[in-house]
Amino acid sequence: MNFPAGFRWGVATSAYQIEGAASTDGRGPSIWDTFAAVPGAVASGDTGAVAADHYHRWSEDVGLLVDLGVDAYRFSISWSRVLPEGRGRVERRGLDFYRRLAEALLAKGIEPFVTLYHWDLPQALEDEGGWRNRDTAGWFADYSATVHEALSDVVTKWTTLNEPYCSAVVGYGEGRHAPGAREGHGALAAAHHLLLGHGLAVQAMRAGGAAGQEFGIVLNQSPTVPVTGSPADAAAAVRQDVLLRRQFTDPLFGGAYPDEMTSMFGDITDFSFRHDGDLAVIGQPLDYVGLNYYYRLHVADAPHREPDPAKRTAHDIGVDTTRLPDVPRTGMGWPVEPAGLTTALTDLKARHPELPPVYVTENGCVYPDNENFEDTDRIAFLKDHIAAALTAADEVDLRGYFCWSLLDNFEWAHGYKHRFGLIHVDYATQRRTPRASYHWYRSFISSARAEER
Ligand code: IFM
């Protein structure tokens, strides 16, 4: 495989999923601390209180990154470590942790790619309405500017949000994620305020004037495939696509929300959360976009779950996504379809020809371990998906690939059951054991670098 010169190879993690140390050094509670404490919310009652204890073991983890040979590491900042109440008082020890990490990475030639929000809103802000509250967008910009001002000498790649679809629709619509709300209007307002917060944060960080800074956003992009050629299934696929992809990409890169949102959601919201001028803020020019890909969505038309249109939650759009094709599945049950990564990339570019450079910021899988951690399925998965990403590189300005994830970690509502890591973590001892996929990725990166075009 011939990769473009300067192609970046990395791995990704997020704060709540690996850090632990939930009340260390003044960190305030986040919505995930609260949600994980609700009986039944997370499998086996797992929480991120200890996770992979990365907060204490970060130096060992940097060593593992160095041995892996990556030149980029994507991690997220815990908002409530830096601003325990979400706004106002800054916790210096939180900022210092991220400075130590960034400096250690730079010293080893690994570039930090920072994400400012990976789903862990400070609980104090949720108590004021969370992302349903327009003020949260402004507080996010203030927080972003605080972190940026403190770290712009050691970080130049700044991602505002990770997968705002999940924060808004899974968190405030389905209720499978924190804060566990099941709403229509609230979830759509949350999506809009996340986007507004993104735009305000980019403006605030750019206003800091530091040189050489790059700003982007990370979006999950599951291409939608109708299960039959029927017009009803085709229409269901459009609805699914509007909910998951175009609700975010159209305003970010096209200056408008999809028209279809009016017919899809007119019964549950009057869209009064959209104010004049918001789209201009949301559509800030970006330096890059990150794309996360795991699977395609196979969609059939279906009855709504809630018959009363006014009571529907935001994800109740009359689609069935359970009719999977006859292809292998990962340990999460997700269909393995590498070609979906090619189309995720090319679809986005086709819709938005002026798209900024793109990184694949997450891609990975879960499979059961054998006792030698030989994980041949994960290696095959990664190999095929990297090849699929490269297929899109003729059309898309593709700059890098980040595997999810460096370490086994807290997989949200699934707790610790599913293991995405290139490195196995024994949670009882916190012992790290690189899997065969870790060694494979290291040699793959090294040969890919040798063959750059
Ligand atoms: O673990 C998550 C990550 O936090 C966001 N993207 C998908 C991953 C796998 O489910």
Residues whose N, C-alpha, C, O or C-beta is under 5 A from the ligand:
A	BS01	IFM	none
